[in-house]
Each structure stands twice: as C-alpha cells, then as structure tokens.
Amino acid sequence: MTDIRLAITAADFDPGAEIAALGADQEASGAIASFVGLVRGASDGVTALTIEHYPGMTEKLIAAIIAESQSRWRLDRIAVLHRIGRLAPGDRIVFVGVAAAHRGDAFSACEFLVDWLKTKAPFWKLEETPTGERWVAARQEDEERAGRW
C-alpha cells in the first residue's frame, strides 16, 4: 500500500524535509524522484503570482491523478504539495516526490504527476506585471506532454 501525502496550502514547504520523509523507514525503496516548481520572475516580467483553486474539487482531482500513477507504477510513497495564494518570484509553488523500488518507476511517476497536475488540476494563476494583471492560459506544450501518458 502506497503512503500518500497530499496538501493544498498557503504555507511554504521544505523540499529537503519532504524528500527525507519520502525515504524514512523505507528499506524497500531504492529511488526517490522529486520536482519543485518555482514562480518565474524577472525574465518573464512577473512581479507576483496569485494561485486560486476550487476547494474539494482540487483535492479530489489530484487524488485521482495519484491513483492513476499507482495503477501504472509500483510506488512506495507519494507526496504532492501545491501552494495557493499570492507568491513572489522565486517562491516555491509545487512539490512532487515519489519513492519506489526502482528509479524507472520513480522518474516516470514523478514526471507523469507533474504533467497531469499542470493540465488536469483546477488551479487558476493570475500574474502581476508592471503593465497589469493577466490570467495564465493553458499551453499547448503542456497538453502535448500530458498526452504522452
């Protein structure tokens, strides 16, 4: 049975602590793969990013994405943390971590979870720039990446 940690929160997280938790007491796990997403800033002209979600629906859809990953790969532990609220450039947005017996399962599941979070989870992102605000639109490249799975 896979140990799962799922959190939607305004609070920051410590990637090192999350990775340590994925590896704690896991003699069967031979690999941990992780991803940390950050707010882009100066290069994109973004001064802040506000992330909104639909409480209840968001958790339900992410749980379904996690369940799908479990049906595809043998996983020991999964952690998905996603922040909401107003964030500054360089702030952490998302952590996805997977522990598995083998690196192939860990890498694939981690990438799958990130791709599907990006395209399937109901988060709305509002960028603030010096010229005003703009909602972040879905990108075709993200849909194509998720379509690989």
C-alpha positions in Angstrom: 0.0 0.0 0.0 1.3 3.4 -1.0 1.8 6.1 1.6 0.4 9.3 0.2 0.8 12.9 1.4 -1.4 15.5 -0.4 -1.7 19.1 0.7 -3.1 22.3 -0.8 -1.8 25.1 1.4 -0.7 28.8 1.5 2.3 27.7 3.7 5.7 27.2 2.2 7.3 23.8 2.3 10.9 22.5 2.8 11.8 20.2 -0.2 14.7 18.6 1.8 12.3 17.7 4.6 9.8 16.3 2.1 12.5 14.2 0.4 13.6 12.9 3.8 10.1 11.9 4.7 9.8 10.0 1.4 12.9 8.0 2.3 12.1 7.5 6.0 11.8 3.9 7.1 11.7 2.7 3.5 14.1 -0.2 3.2 12.3 -1.4 0.1 12.7 1.9 -1.8 15.7 2.2 -4.0 14.9 5.5 -5.5 13.3 8.9 -4.8 12.5 11.3 -7.6 11.3 14.8 -7.0 10.3 18.1 -8.7 10.0 21.6 -7.2 8.2 24.2 -9.3 9.1 27.9 -8.7 7.5 31.2 -9.6 9.2 32.7 -12.6 10.0 36.3 -12.3 12.3 38.9 -13.8 12.8 37.1 -17.1 9.0 36.9 -17.7 8.2 40.3 -16.2 6.2 38.7 -13.4 6.2 40.6 -10.1 3.8 38.3 -8.3 1.6 35.2 -8.9 -1.7 34.5 -7.2 -2.9 30.9 -7.4 -6.6 30.1 -6.7 -8.3 26.7 -6.6 -11.7 25.1 -6.1 -11.5 23.6 -2.6 -12.7 20.0 -2.5 -12.6 19.6 -6.3 -8.9 20.2 -6.4 -8.1 17.6 -3.8 -10.4 15.1 -5.4 -8.9 15.5 -8.9 -5.3 15.3 -7.5 -6.2 12.2 -5.6 -7.5 10.7 -8.9 -4.2 11.6 -10.6 -2.3 10.0 -7.8 -4.4 6.9 -8.0 -3.7 6.7 -11.8 0.0 6.9 -11.1 -0.3 4.0 -8.6 -2.1 1.9 -11.2 0.8 2.4 -13.7 3.9 2.1 -11.4 4.9 0.3 -8.2 5.3 3.2 -5.8 6.1 3.2 -2.0 5.3 6.8 -1.2 3.9 9.8 -3.0 3.9 13.5 -1.9 2.1 16.2 -3.8 2.1 19.7 -2.2 0.7 22.7 -4.0 0.6 26.2 -2.8 -2.2 28.8 -3.2 -2.3 32.5 -2.5 0.0 35.3 -3.6 3.6 34.3 -4.3 6.7 36.3 -5.2 9.2 35.4 -7.9 11.4 32.6 -6.7 8.8 31.2 -4.2 8.1 27.5 -4.3 4.8 26.6 -5.9 4.7 22.8 -6.1 6.5 19.7 -4.8 6.0 16.3 -6.3 8.0 13.4 -4.8 7.9 9.7 -5.4 9.7 6.8 -3.7 9.8 3.5 -5.5 11.9 0.3 -5.5 13.4 1.2 -8.9 14.5 4.5 -10.4 12.5 4.0 -13.6 9.2 3.8 -11.7 10.2 6.8 -9.6 11.2 9.0 -12.6 8.2 8.1 -14.7 5.6 8.5 -11.9 7.1 11.9 -10.9 7.1 13.2 -14.4 3.5 11.8 -15.0 2.3 13.5 -11.8 3.8 16.9 -12.8 2.5 16.7 -16.3 -1.0 15.8 -15.2 -1.1 18.4 -12.4 -0.2 21.1 -14.9 -3.0 20.2 -17.2 -5.8 18.5 -15.1 -5.8 20.0 -11.6 -8.1 23.0 -11.3 -5.7 25.8 -10.3 -6.0 29.3 -11.7 -3.0 31.6 -11.9 -3.0 35.4 -12.1 0.3 37.0 -12.9 1.0 40.6 -11.9 3.3 42.5 -14.1 4.4 46.2 -14.3 1.8 46.7 -17.1 -1.1 45.0 -15.3 -2.6 41.6 -14.4 -3.1 38.6 -16.7 -4.6 35.1 -16.3 -2.2 32.3 -17.3 -3.7 30.4 -20.2 -3.2 26.7 -20.8 -0.3 26.0 -23.0 -0.3 23.6 -26.0 3.1 22.2 -25.0 1.8 21.2 -21.6 -1.2 19.4 -23.1 1.2 17.6 -25.5 3.4 16.5 -22.7 0.5 15.2 -20.7 -0.9 13.5 -23.8 2.2 11.2 -23.9 0.9 9.3 -20.9 
